[in-house]
Amino acid sequence: MVLVLIVLIAANYYDRLLIDNHKKLLTYWVLAFVLASLVPDESSRDRVLSINGRILLGLCFLFAVIAKLMSPIT
């Protein structure tokens, strides 16, 4: 899993000016998996993933609303 994270980070860095948002989100999600795998207790690991998923989804919607509110009215 760490190797996947390293490959994603390297690919994102290479295309950092042209990268799509979903590729960044995938990298953050894999990072959450790697960090959750460091938790020794399996039930705690599930809780860490659950919390990270909620935060990631909430931030996606929050930034989408902010971008929509900041866009000019046509």
mmJSON file of the N, C-alpha and C atoms, coordinates in Angstrom:
{"data_MODEL":{"atom_site":{
"group_PDB":["ATOM","ATOM","ATOM","ATOM","ATOM","ATOM","ATOM","ATOM","ATOM","ATOM","ATOM","ATOM","ATOM","ATOM","ATOM","ATOM","ATOM","ATOM","ATOM","ATOM","ATOM","ATOM","ATOM","ATOM","ATOM","ATOM","ATOM","ATOM","ATOM","ATOM","ATOM","ATOM","ATOM","ATOM","ATOM","ATOM","ATOM","ATOM","ATOM","ATOM","ATOM","ATOM","ATOM","ATOM","ATOM","ATOM","ATOM","ATOM","ATOM","ATOM","ATOM","ATOM","ATOM","ATOM","ATOM","ATOM","ATOM","ATOM","ATOM","ATOM","ATOM","ATOM","ATOM","ATOM","ATOM","ATOM","ATOM","ATOM","ATOM","ATOM","ATOM","ATOM","ATOM","ATOM","ATOM","ATOM","ATOM","ATOM","ATOM","ATOM","ATOM","ATOM","ATOM","ATOM","ATOM","ATOM","ATOM","ATOM","ATOM","ATOM","ATOM","ATOM","ATOM","ATOM","ATOM","ATOM","ATOM","ATOM","ATOM","ATOM","ATOM","ATOM","ATOM","ATOM","ATOM","ATOM","ATOM","ATOM","ATOM","ATOM","ATOM","ATOM","ATOM","ATOM","ATOM","ATOM","ATOM","ATOM","ATOM","ATOM","ATOM","ATOM","ATOM","ATOM","ATOM","ATOM","ATOM","ATOM","ATOM","ATOM","ATOM","ATOM","ATOM","ATOM","ATOM","ATOM","ATOM","ATOM","ATOM","ATOM","ATOM","ATOM","ATOM","ATOM","ATOM","ATOM","ATOM","ATOM","ATOM","ATOM","ATOM","ATOM","ATOM","ATOM","ATOM","ATOM","ATOM","ATOM","ATOM","ATOM","ATOM","ATOM","ATOM","ATOM","ATOM","ATOM","ATOM","ATOM","ATOM","ATOM","ATOM","ATOM","ATOM","ATOM","ATOM","ATOM","ATOM","ATOM","ATOM","ATOM","ATOM","ATOM","ATOM","ATOM","ATOM","ATOM","ATOM","ATOM","ATOM","ATOM","ATOM","ATOM","ATOM","ATOM","ATOM","ATOM","ATOM","ATOM","ATOM","ATOM","ATOM","ATOM","ATOM","ATOM","ATOM","ATOM","ATOM","ATOM","ATOM","ATOM","ATOM","ATOM","ATOM","ATOM","ATOM","ATOM","ATOM","ATOM","ATOM","ATOM","ATOM","ATOM"],
"id":[1,2,3,4,5,6,7,8,9,10,11,12,13,14,15,16,17,18,19,20,21,22,23,24,25,26,27,28,29,30,31,32,33,34,35,36,37,38,39,40,41,42,43,44,45,46,47,48,49,50,51,52,53,54,55,56,57,58,59,60,61,62,63,64,65,66,67,68,69,70,71,72,73,74,75,76,77,78,79,80,81,82,83,84,85,86,87,88,89,90,91,92,93,94,95,96,97,98,99,100,101,102,103,104,105,106,107,108,109,110,111,112,113,114,115,116,117,118,119,120,121,122,123,124,125,126,127,128,129,130,131,132,133,134,135,136,137,138,139,140,141,142,143,144,145,146,147,148,149,150,151,152,153,154,155,156,157,158,159,160,161,162,163,164,165,166,167,168,169,170,171,172,173,174,175,176,177,178,179,180,181,182,183,184,185,186,187,188,189,190,191,192,193,194,195,196,197,198,199,200,201,202,203,204,205,206,207,208,209,210,211,212,213,214,215,216,217,218,219,220,221,222],
"type_symbol":["N","C","C","N","C","C","N","C","C","N","C","C","N","C","C","N","C","C","N","C","C","N","C","C","N","C","C","N","C","C","N","C","C","N","C","C","N","C","C","N","C","C","N","C","C","N","C","C","N","C","C","N","C","C","N","C","C","N","C","C","N","C","C","N","C","C","N","C","C","N","C","C","N","C","C","N","C","C","N","C","C","N","C","C","N","C","C","N","C","C","N","C","C","N","C","C","N","C","C","N","C","C","N","C","C","N","C","C","N","C","C","N","C","C","N","C","C","N","C","C","N","C","C","N","C","C","N","C","C","N","C","C","N","C","C","N","C","C","N","C","C","N","C","C","N","C","C","N","C","C","N","C","C","N","C","C","N","C","C","N","C","C","N","C","C","N","C","C","N","C","C","N","C","C","N","C","C","N","C","C","N","C","C","N","C","C","N","C","C","N","C","C","N","C","C","N","C","C","N","C","C","N","C","C","N","C","C","N","C","C","N","C","C","N","C","C","N","C","C","N","C","C"],
"label_atom_id":["N","CA","C","N","CA","C","N","CA","C","N","CA","C","N","CA","C","N","CA","C","N","CA","C","N","CA","C","N","CA","C","N","CA","C","N","CA","C","N","CA","C","N","CA","C","N","CA","C","N","CA","C","N","CA","C","N","CA","C","N","CA","C","N","CA","C","N","CA","C","N","CA","C","N","CA","C","N","CA","C","N","CA","C","N","CA","C","N","CA","C","N","CA","C","N","CA","C","N","CA","C","N","CA","C","N","CA","C","N","CA","C","N","CA","C","N","CA","C","N","CA","C","N","CA","C","N","CA","C","N","CA","C","N","CA","C","N","CA","C","N","CA","C","N","CA","C","N","CA","C","N","CA","C","N","CA","C","N","CA","C","N","CA","C","N","CA","C","N","CA","C","N","CA","C","N","CA","C","N","CA","C","N","CA","C","N","CA","C","N","CA","C","N","CA","C","N","CA","C","N","CA","C","N","CA","C","N","CA","C","N","CA","C","N","CA","C","N","CA","C","N","CA","C","N","CA","C","N","CA","C","N","CA","C","N","CA","C","N","CA","C","N","CA","C","N","CA","C","N","CA","C","N","CA","C","N","CA","C"],
"label_alt_id":[null,null,null,null,null,null,null,null,null,null,null,null,null,null,null,null,null,null,null,null,null,null,null,null,null,null,null,null,null,null,null,null,null,null,null,null,null,null,null,null,null,null,null,null,null,null,null,null,null,null,null,null,null,null,null,null,null,null,null,null,null,null,null,null,null,null,null,null,null,null,null,null,null,null,null,null,null,null,null,null,null,null,null,null,null,null,null,null,null,null,null,null,null,null,null,null,null,null,null,null,null,null,null,null,null,null,null,null,null,null,null,null,null,null,null,null,null,null,null,null,null,null,null,null,null,null,null,null,null,null,null,null,null,null,null,null,null,null,null,null,null,null,null,null,null,null,null,null,null,null,null,null,null,null,null,null,null,null,null,null,null,null,null,null,null,null,null,null,null,null,null,null,null,null,null,null,null,null,null,null,null,null,null,null,null,null,null,null,null,null,null,null,null,null,null,null,null,null,null,null,null,null,null,null,null,null,null,null,null,null,null,null,null,null,null,null,null,null,null,null,null,null],
"label_comp_id":["MET","MET","MET","VAL","VAL","VAL","LEU","LEU","LEU","VAL","VAL","VAL","LEU","LEU","LEU","ILE","ILE","ILE","VAL","VAL","VAL","LEU","LEU","LEU","ILE","ILE","ILE","ALA","ALA","ALA","ALA","ALA","ALA","ASN","ASN","ASN","TYR","TYR","TYR","TYR","TYR","TYR","ASP","ASP","ASP","ARG","ARG","ARG","LEU","LEU","LEU","LEU","LEU","LEU","ILE","ILE","ILE","ASP","ASP","ASP","ASN","ASN","ASN","HIS","HIS","HIS","LYS","LYS","LYS","LYS","LYS","LYS","LEU","LEU","LEU","LEU","LEU","LEU","THR","THR","THR","TYR","TYR","TYR","TRP","TRP","TRP","VAL","VAL","VAL","LEU","LEU","LEU","ALA","ALA","ALA","PHE","PHE","PHE","VAL","VAL","VAL","LEU","LEU","LEU","ALA","ALA","ALA","SER","SER","SER","LEU","LEU","LEU","VAL","VAL","VAL","PRO","PRO","PRO","ASP","ASP","ASP","GLU","GLU","GLU","SER","SER","SER","SER","SER","SER","ARG","ARG","ARG","ASP","ASP","ASP","ARG","ARG","ARG","VAL","VAL","VAL","LEU","LEU","LEU","SER","SER","SER","ILE","ILE","ILE","ASN","ASN","ASN","GLY","GLY","GLY","ARG","ARG","ARG","ILE","ILE","ILE","LEU","LEU","LEU","LEU","LEU","LEU","GLY","GLY","GLY","LEU","LEU","LEU","CYS","CYS","CYS","PHE","PHE","PHE","LEU","LEU","LEU","PHE","PHE","PHE","ALA","ALA","ALA","VAL","VAL","VAL","ILE","ILE","ILE","ALA","ALA","ALA","LYS","LYS","LYS","LEU","LEU","LEU","MET","MET","MET","SER","SER","SER","PRO","PRO","PRO","ILE","ILE","ILE","THR","THR","THR"],
"label_asym_id":["A","A","A","A","A","A","A","A","A","A","A","A","A","A","A","A","A","A","A","A","A","A","A","A","A","A","A","A","A","A","A","A","A","A","A","A","A","A","A","A","A","A","A","A","A","A","A","A","A","A","A","A","A","A","A","A","A","A","A","A","A","A","A","A","A","A","A","A","A","A","A","A","A","A","A","A","A","A","A","A","A","A","A","A","A","A","A","A","A","A","A","A","A","A","A","A","A","A","A","A","A","A","A","A","A","A","A","A","A","A","A","A","A","A","A","A","A","A","A","A","A","A","A","A","A","A","A","A","A","A","A","A","A","A","A","A","A","A","A","A","A","A","A","A","A","A","A","A","A","A","A","A","A","A","A","A","A","A","A","A","A","A","A","A","A","A","A","A","A","A","A","A","A","A","A","A","A","A","A","A","A","A","A","A","A","A","A","A","A","A","A","A","A","A","A","A","A","A","A","A","A","A","A","A","A","A","A","A","A","A","A","A","A","A","A","A","A","A","A","A","A","A"],
"label_entity_id":["1","1","1","1","1","1","1","1","1","1","1","1","1","1","1","1","1","1","1","1","1","1","1","1","1","1","1","1","1","1","1","1","1","1","1","1","1","1","1","1","1","1","1","1","1","1","1","1","1","1","1","1","1","1","1","1","1","1","1","1","1","1","1","1","1","1","1","1","1","1","1","1","1","1","1","1","1","1","1","1","1","1","1","1","1","1","1","1","1","1","1","1","1","1","1","1","1","1","1","1","1","1","1","1","1","1","1","1","1","1","1","1","1","1","1","1","1","1","1","1","1","1","1","1","1","1","1","1","1","1","1","1","1","1","1","1","1","1","1","1","1","1","1","1","1","1","1","1","1","1","1","1","1","1","1","1","1","1","1","1","1","1","1","1","1","1","1","1","1","1","1","1","1","1","1","1","1","1","1","1","1","1","1","1","1","1","1","1","1","1","1","1","1","1","1","1","1","1","1","1","1","1","1","1","1","1","1","1","1","1","1","1","1","1","1","1","1","1","1","1","1","1"],
"label_seq_id":[1,1,1,2,2,2,3,3,3,4,4,4,5,5,5,6,6,6,7,7,7,8,8,8,9,9,9,10,10,10,11,11,11,12,12,12,13,13,13,14,14,14,15,15,15,16,16,16,17,17,17,18,18,18,19,19,19,20,20,20,21,21,21,22,22,22,23,23,23,24,24,24,25,25,25,26,26,26,27,27,27,28,28,28,29,29,29,30,30,30,31,31,31,32,32,32,33,33,33,34,34,34,35,35,35,36,36,36,37,37,37,38,38,38,39,39,39,40,40,40,41,41,41,42,42,42,43,43,43,44,44,44,45,45,45,46,46,46,47,47,47,48,48,48,49,49,49,50,50,50,51,51,51,52,52,52,53,53,53,54,54,54,55,55,55,56,56,56,57,57,57,58,58,58,59,59,59,60,60,60,61,61,61,62,62,62,63,63,63,64,64,64,65,65,65,66,66,66,67,67,67,68,68,68,69,69,69,70,70,70,71,71,71,72,72,72,73,73,73,74,74,74],
"pdbx_PDB_ins_code":[null,null,null,null,null,null,null,null,null,null,null,null,null,null,null,null,null,null,null,null,null,null,null,null,null,null,null,null,null,null,null,null,null,null,null,null,null,null,null,null,null,null,null,null,null,null,null,null,null,null,null,null,null,null,null,null,null,null,null,null,null,null,null,null,null,null,null,null,null,null,null,null,null,null,null,null,null,null,null,null,null,null,null,null,null,null,null,null,null,null,null,null,null,null,null,null,null,null,null,null,null,null,null,null,null,null,null,null,null,null,null,null,null,null,null,null,null,null,null,null,null,null,null,null,null,null,null,null,null,null,null,null,null,null,null,null,null,null,null,null,null,null,null,null,null,null,null,null,null,null,null,null,null,null,null,null,null,null,null,null,null,null,null,null,null,null,null,null,null,null,null,null,null,null,null,null,null,null,null,null,null,null,null,null,null,null,null,null,null,null,null,null,null,null,null,null,null,null,null,null,null,null,null,null,null,null,null,null,null,null,null,null,null,null,null,null,null,null,null,null,null,null],
"Cartn_x":[0.822,0.0,0.876,1.977,2.883,3.471,3.751,4.284,3.266,2.003,0.952,0.91,1.026,1.031,2.22,3.38,4.575,4.411,3.859,3.644,2.642,1.569,0.57,1.155,1.929,2.542,3.513,4.295,5.236,4.501,3.441,2.672,1.982,1.462,0.82,1.827,3.003,4.026,4.46,4.572,5.008,4.004,2.704,1.649,0.942,1.63,0.988,0.222,0.575,-0.123,-1.33,-1.412,-2.49,-3.383,-3.136,-3.805,-5.278,-6.115,-7.533,-7.738,-8.848,-9.12,-9.306,-9.906,-10.159,-8.859,-7.806,-6.517,-5.918,-6.109,-5.665,-6.451,-7.758,-8.6,-8.231,-7.916,-7.498,-6.203,-5.292,-4.039,-4.298,-5.177,-5.51,-6.156,-6.998,-7.689,-6.697,-5.75,-4.719,-3.841,-3.554,-2.811,-3.579,-4.889,-5.707,-5.625,-5.614,-5.476,-4.124,-3.077,-1.735,-1.649,-2.163,-2.119,-2.997,-4.143,-5.017,-4.388,-3.567,-2.923,-1.89,-1.473,-0.535,-1.206,-2.532,-3.277,-3.344,-2.939,-2.862,-4.224,-5.203,-6.511,-7.395,-8.0,-8.773,-10.032,-10.707,-11.912,-11.554,-10.425,-9.964,-9.575,-9.022,-8.645,-9.891,-10.964,-12.204,-12.752,-12.619,-13.101,-12.269,-10.964,-10.101,-10.482,-10.709,-11.107,-12.47,-13.379,-14.71,-14.639,-13.884,-13.744,-13.066,-12.004,-11.314,-12.206,-13.009,-13.93,-14.955,-15.495,-16.47,-15.841,-14.651,-13.968,-13.662,-13.173,-12.833,-14.081,-15.153,-16.39,-16.964,-16.941,-17.451,-16.659,-15.34,-14.517,-14.739,-14.951,-15.235,-16.492,-17.553,-18.796,-18.659,-17.946,-17.754,-17.027,-15.943,-15.195,-15.978,-16.82,-17.667,-18.678,-19.255,-20.21,-19.496,-18.315,-17.559,-17.215,-16.784,-16.453,-17.683,-18.831,-20.073,-20.483,-20.333,-20.717,-19.77,-18.535,-17.548,-17.603,-18.285,-18.339,-19.277,-18.97,-19.834,-21.206,-22.192,-23.565,-23.738,-24.235,-24.426,-25.87],
"Cartn_y":[-1.184,0.0,1.262,1.205,2.352,2.594,1.527,1.662,2.355,2.016,2.671,4.164,4.493,5.897,6.64,6.024,6.656,6.895,5.918,6.076,7.196,7.255,8.311,9.693,9.805,11.093,11.52,10.586,10.903,11.333,10.633,10.986,12.334,12.585,13.874,15.012,14.777,15.821,16.119,15.077,15.248,16.092,15.852,16.574,17.591,18.165,18.978,20.178,20.7,21.859,21.479,20.236,19.801,18.721,18.347,17.192,17.486,16.488,16.605,16.425,16.963,16.908,15.483,14.619,13.263,12.49,12.851,12.191,12.623,13.877,14.35,13.659,13.54,12.894,11.425,10.758,9.364,9.243,10.167,10.155,10.37,11.309,11.535,10.3,9.609,8.425,7.285,7.102,6.078,6.434,7.729,8.161,7.819,7.995,7.63,6.13,5.317,3.868,3.506,4.162,3.876,4.257,5.424,5.855,4.972,4.532,3.65,2.28,1.861,0.552,0.545,1.722,1.811,1.619,1.701,1.522,0.026,-0.396,-1.829,-2.518,-1.83,-2.439,-2.319,-3.436,-3.433,-2.578,-2.594,-1.777,-0.292,0.053,1.443,1.829,0.894,1.14,1.466,0.711,0.991,2.365,2.727,4.038,5.157,4.983,5.986,6.166,5.068,5.163,5.823,5.503,6.098,7.616,8.036,9.47,10.174,9.584,10.196,10.275,9.251,9.278,10.387,10.546,11.616,12.99,13.162,14.455,14.745,13.751,13.936,14.288,13.579,13.847,15.211,15.536,16.833,17.992,17.855,18.922,19.066,17.943,18.009,18.828,18.528,19.261,20.714,20.964,22.326,23.17,22.649,23.411,23.555,22.584,22.721,23.853,23.956,25.038,26.377,26.456,27.706,28.137,27.196,27.522,27.997,27.379,27.777,29.169,29.477,30.804,31.89,31.547,32.529,32.745,31.866,32.004,33.156,33.815,34.937,34.46,35.256,34.928,35.29,34.327,34.588,34.539],
"Cartn_z":[0.0,0.0,0.0,0.686,0.718,-0.667,-1.39,-2.745,-3.656,-3.51,-4.29,-3.968,-2.685,-2.277,-2.879,-2.871,-3.433,-4.932,-5.633,-7.079,-7.349,-6.554,-6.745,-6.464,-5.41,-5.087,-6.185,-6.684,-7.756,-9.027,-9.37,-10.571,-10.399,-9.208,-8.95,-8.997,-8.489,-8.515,-9.946,-10.743,-12.129,-12.914,-12.698,-13.414,-12.521,-11.565,-10.53,-11.076,-12.244,-12.791,-13.642,-14.068,-14.96,-14.36,-13.125,-12.533,-12.221,-12.402,-12.069,-10.569,-10.082,-8.645,-8.132,-8.94,-8.448,-8.219,-8.932,-8.698,-7.362,-7.011,-5.696,-4.594,-4.776,-3.769,-3.597,-4.688,-4.599,-3.797,-4.001,-3.245,-1.761,-1.422,-0.014,0.605,-0.164,0.358,0.596,-0.315,-0.126,1.072,1.254,2.435,3.712,3.692,4.855,5.123,4.075,4.245,4.848,4.368,4.888,6.359,6.703,8.102,8.985,8.465,9.238,9.429,8.49,8.633,9.762,10.209,11.324,12.678,12.705,13.954,14.254,15.45,15.734,15.894,16.412,16.67,15.429,14.998,13.759,13.866,14.996,15.132,15.123,15.706,15.658,14.238,13.493,12.101,11.269,11.497,10.782,11.145,12.398,12.847,12.212,12.132,11.501,10.038,9.331,7.924,7.775,8.672,8.629,8.825,9.802,10.074,8.9,8.373,7.235,6.004,5.779,4.642,4.771,5.965,6.194,6.016,6.542,6.407,4.947,4.22,2.812,1.999,2.222,1.492,1.864,3.142,3.583,3.008,2.983,2.412,0.906,0.224,-1.224,-1.483,-0.739,-0.928,-0.479,0.6,1.075,0.035,-0.516,-1.509,-2.816,-3.144,-4.333,-4.145,-2.959,-2.679,-2.695,-2.094,-2.088,-3.515,-4.334,-5.722,-6.476,-6.2,-6.859,-6.427,-5.143,-4.649,-5.158,-5.41,-5.874,-7.391,-8.096,-9.562,-9.939,-11.031,-11.436,-11.897,-11.618,-12.021,-13.493,-14.266,-15.697,-16.072],
"occupancy":[1.0,1.0,1.0,1.0,1.0,1.0,1.0,1.0,1.0,1.0,1.0,1.0,1.0,1.0,1.0,1.0,1.0,1.0,1.0,1.0,1.0,1.0,1.0,1.0,1.0,1.0,1.0,1.0,1.0,1.0,1.0,1.0,1.0,1.0,1.0,1.0,1.0,1.0,1.0,1.0,1.0,1.0,1.0,1.0,1.0,1.0,1.0,1.0,1.0,1.0,1.0,1.0,1.0,1.0,1.0,1.0,1.0,1.0,1.0,1.0,1.0,1.0,1.0,1.0,1.0,1.0,1.0,1.0,1.0,1.0,1.0,1.0,1.0,1.0,1.0,1.0,1.0,1.0,1.0,1.0,1.0,1.0,1.0,1.0,1.0,1.0,1.0,1.0,1.0,1.0,1.0,1.0,1.0,1.0,1.0,1.0,1.0,1.0,1.0,1.0,1.0,1.0,1.0,1.0,1.0,1.0,1.0,1.0,1.0,1.0,1.0,1.0,1.0,1.0,1.0,1.0,1.0,1.0,1.0,1.0,1.0,1.0,1.0,1.0,1.0,1.0,1.0,1.0,1.0,1.0,1.0,1.0,1.0,1.0,1.0,1.0,1.0,1.0,1.0,1.0,1.0,1.0,1.0,1.0,1.0,1.0,1.0,1.0,1.0,1.0,1.0,1.0,1.0,1.0,1.0,1.0,1.0,1.0,1.0,1.0,1.0,1.0,1.0,1.0,1.0,1.0,1.0,1.0,1.0,1.0,1.0,1.0,1.0,1.0,1.0,1.0,1.0,1.0,1.0,1.0,1.0,1.0,1.0,1.0,1.0,1.0,1.0,1.0,1.0,1.0,1.0,1.0,1.0,1.0,1.0,1.0,1.0,1.0,1.0,1.0,1.0,1.0,1.0,1.0,1.0,1.0,1.0,1.0,1.0,1.0,1.0,1.0,1.0,1.0,1.0,1.0,1.0,1.0,1.0,1.0,1.0,1.0],
"B_iso_or_equiv":[0.0,0.0,0.0,0.0,0.0,0.0,0.0,0.0,0.0,0.0,0.0,0.0,0.0,0.0,0.0,0.0,0.0,0.0,0.0,0.0,0.0,0.0,0.0,0.0,0.0,0.0,0.0,0.0,0.0,0.0,0.0,0.0,0.0,0.0,0.0,0.0,0.0,0.0,0.0,0.0,0.0,0.0,0.0,0.0,0.0,0.0,0.0,0.0,0.0,0.0,0.0,0.0,0.0,0.0,0.0,0.0,0.0,0.0,0.0,0.0,0.0,0.0,0.0,0.0,0.0,0.0,0.0,0.0,0.0,0.0,0.0,0.0,0.0,0.0,0.0,0.0,0.0,0.0,0.0,0.0,0.0,0.0,0.0,0.0,0.0,0.0,0.0,0.0,0.0,0.0,0.0,0.0,0.0,0.0,0.0,0.0,0.0,0.0,0.0,0.0,0.0,0.0,0.0,0.0,0.0,0.0,0.0,0.0,0.0,0.0,0.0,0.0,0.0,0.0,0.0,0.0,0.0,0.0,0.0,0.0,0.0,0.0,0.0,0.0,0.0,0.0,0.0,0.0,0.0,0.0,0.0,0.0,0.0,0.0,0.0,0.0,0.0,0.0,0.0,0.0,0.0,0.0,0.0,0.0,0.0,0.0,0.0,0.0,0.0,0.0,0.0,0.0,0.0,0.0,0.0,0.0,0.0,0.0,0.0,0.0,0.0,0.0,0.0,0.0,0.0,0.0,0.0,0.0,0.0,0.0,0.0,0.0,0.0,0.0,0.0,0.0,0.0,0.0,0.0,0.0,0.0,0.0,0.0,0.0,0.0,0.0,0.0,0.0,0.0,0.0,0.0,0.0,0.0,0.0,0.0,0.0,0.0,0.0,0.0,0.0,0.0,0.0,0.0,0.0,0.0,0.0,0.0,0.0,0.0,0.0,0.0,0.0,0.0,0.0,0.0,0.0,0.0,0.0,0.0,0.0,0.0,0.0],
"pdbx_formal_charge":[null,null,null,null,null,null,null,null,null,null,null,null,null,null,null,null,null,null,null,null,null,null,null,null,null,null,null,null,null,null,null,null,null,null,null,null,null,null,null,null,null,null,null,null,null,null,null,null,null,null,null,null,null,null,null,null,null,null,null,null,null,null,null,null,null,null,null,null,null,null,null,null,null,null,null,null,null,null,null,null,null,null,null,null,null,null,null,null,null,null,null,null,null,null,null,null,null,null,null,null,null,null,null,null,null,null,null,null,null,null,null,null,null,null,null,null,null,null,null,null,null,null,null,null,null,null,null,null,null,null,null,null,null,null,null,null,null,null,null,null,null,null,null,null,null,null,null,null,null,null,null,null,null,null,null,null,null,null,null,null,null,null,null,null,null,null,null,null,null,null,null,null,null,null,null,null,null,null,null,null,null,null,null,null,null,null,null,null,null,null,null,null,null,null,null,null,null,null,null,null,null,null,null,null,null,null,null,null,null,null,null,null,null,null,null,null,null,null,null,null,null,null],
"auth_seq_id":[1,1,1,2,2,2,3,3,3,4,4,4,5,5,5,6,6,6,7,7,7,8,8,8,9,9,9,10,10,10,11,11,11,12,12,12,13,13,13,14,14,14,15,15,15,16,16,16,17,17,17,18,18,18,19,19,19,20,20,20,21,21,21,22,22,22,23,23,23,24,24,24,25,25,25,26,26,26,27,27,27,28,28,28,29,29,29,30,30,30,31,31,31,32,32,32,33,33,33,34,34,34,35,35,35,36,36,36,37,37,37,38,38,38,39,39,39,40,40,40,41,41,41,42,42,42,43,43,43,44,44,44,45,45,45,46,46,46,47,47,47,48,48,48,49,49,49,50,50,50,51,51,51,52,52,52,53,53,53,54,54,54,55,55,55,56,56,56,57,57,57,58,58,58,59,59,59,60,60,60,61,61,61,62,62,62,63,63,63,64,64,64,65,65,65,66,66,66,67,67,67,68,68,68,69,69,69,70,70,70,71,71,71,72,72,72,73,73,73,74,74,74],
"auth_comp_id":["MET","MET","MET","VAL","VAL","VAL","LEU","LEU","LEU","VAL","VAL","VAL","LEU","LEU","LEU","ILE","ILE","ILE","VAL","VAL","VAL","LEU","LEU","LEU","ILE","ILE","ILE","ALA","ALA","ALA","ALA","ALA","ALA","ASN","ASN","ASN","TYR","TYR","TYR","TYR","TYR","TYR","ASP","ASP","ASP","ARG","ARG","ARG","LEU","LEU","LEU","LEU","LEU","LEU","ILE","ILE","ILE","ASP","ASP","ASP","ASN","ASN","ASN","HIS","HIS","HIS","LYS","LYS","LYS","LYS","LYS","LYS","LEU","LEU","LEU","LEU","LEU","LEU","THR","THR","THR","TYR","TYR","TYR","TRP","TRP","TRP","VAL","VAL","VAL","LEU","LEU","LEU","ALA","ALA","ALA","PHE","PHE","PHE","VAL","VAL","VAL","LEU","LEU","LEU","ALA","ALA","ALA","SER","SER","SER","LEU","LEU","LEU","VAL","VAL","VAL","PRO","PRO","PRO","ASP","ASP","ASP","GLU","GLU","GLU","SER","SER","SER","SER","SER","SER","ARG","ARG","ARG","ASP","ASP","ASP","ARG","ARG","ARG","VAL","VAL","VAL","LEU","LEU","LEU","SER","SER","SER","ILE","ILE","ILE","ASN","ASN","ASN","GLY","GLY","GLY","ARG","ARG","ARG","ILE","ILE","ILE","LEU","LEU","LEU","LEU","LEU","LEU","GLY","GLY","GLY","LEU","LEU","LEU","CYS","CYS","CYS","PHE","PHE","PHE","LEU","LEU","LEU","PHE","PHE","PHE","ALA","ALA","ALA","VAL","VAL","VAL","ILE","ILE","ILE","ALA","ALA","ALA","LYS","LYS","LYS","LEU","LEU","LEU","MET","MET","MET","SER","SER","SER","PRO","PRO","PRO","ILE","ILE","ILE","THR","THR","THR"],
"auth_asym_id":["A","A","A","A","A","A","A","A","A","A","A","A","A","A","A","A","A","A","A","A","A","A","A","A","A","A","A","A","A","A","A","A","A","A","A","A","A","A","A","A","A","A","A","A","A","A","A","A","A","A","A","A","A","A","A","A","A","A","A","A","A","A","A","A","A","A","A","A","A","A","A","A","A","A","A","A","A","A","A","A","A","A","A","A","A","A","A","A","A","A","A","A","A","A","A","A","A","A","A","A","A","A","A","A","A","A","A","A","A","A","A","A","A","A","A","A","A","A","A","A","A","A","A","A","A","A","A","A","A","A","A","A","A","A","A","A","A","A","A","A","A","A","A","A","A","A","A","A","A","A","A","A","A","A","A","A","A","A","A","A","A","A","A","A","A","A","A","A","A","A","A","A","A","A","A","A","A","A","A","A","A","A","A","A","A","A","A","A","A","A","A","A","A","A","A","A","A","A","A","A","A","A","A","A","A","A","A","A","A","A","A","A","A","A","A","A","A","A","A","A","A","A"],
"auth_atom_id":["N","CA","C","N","CA","C","N","CA","C","N","CA","C","N","CA","C","N","CA","C","N","CA","C","N","CA","C","N","CA","C","N","CA","C","N","CA","C","N","CA","C","N","CA","C","N","CA","C","N","CA","C","N","CA","C","N","CA","C","N","CA","C","N","CA","C","N","CA","C","N","CA","C","N","CA","C","N","CA","C","N","CA","C","N","CA","C","N","CA","C","N","CA","C","N","CA","C","N","CA","C","N","CA","C","N","CA","C","N","CA","C","N","CA","C","N","CA","C","N","CA","C","N","CA","C","N","CA","C","N","CA","C","N","CA","C","N","CA","C","N","CA","C","N","CA","C","N","CA","C","N","CA","C","N","CA","C","N","CA","C","N","CA","C","N","CA","C","N","CA","C","N","CA","C","N","CA","C","N","CA","C","N","CA","C","N","CA","C","N","CA","C","N","CA","C","N","CA","C","N","CA","C","N","CA","C","N","CA","C","N","CA","C","N","CA","C","N","CA","C","N","CA","C","N","CA","C","N","CA","C","N","CA","C","N","CA","C","N","CA","C","N","CA","C","N","CA","C","N","CA","C","N","CA","C","N","CA","C"],
"pdbx_PDB_model_num":[1,1,1,1,1,1,1,1,1,1,1,1,1,1,1,1,1,1,1,1,1,1,1,1,1,1,1,1,1,1,1,1,1,1,1,1,1,1,1,1,1,1,1,1,1,1,1,1,1,1,1,1,1,1,1,1,1,1,1,1,1,1,1,1,1,1,1,1,1,1,1,1,1,1,1,1,1,1,1,1,1,1,1,1,1,1,1,1,1,1,1,1,1,1,1,1,1,1,1,1,1,1,1,1,1,1,1,1,1,1,1,1,1,1,1,1,1,1,1,1,1,1,1,1,1,1,1,1,1,1,1,1,1,1,1,1,1,1,1,1,1,1,1,1,1,1,1,1,1,1,1,1,1,1,1,1,1,1,1,1,1,1,1,1,1,1,1,1,1,1,1,1,1,1,1,1,1,1,1,1,1,1,1,1,1,1,1,1,1,1,1,1,1,1,1,1,1,1,1,1,1,1,1,1,1,1,1,1,1,1,1,1,1,1,1,1,1,1,1,1,1,1]
}}}
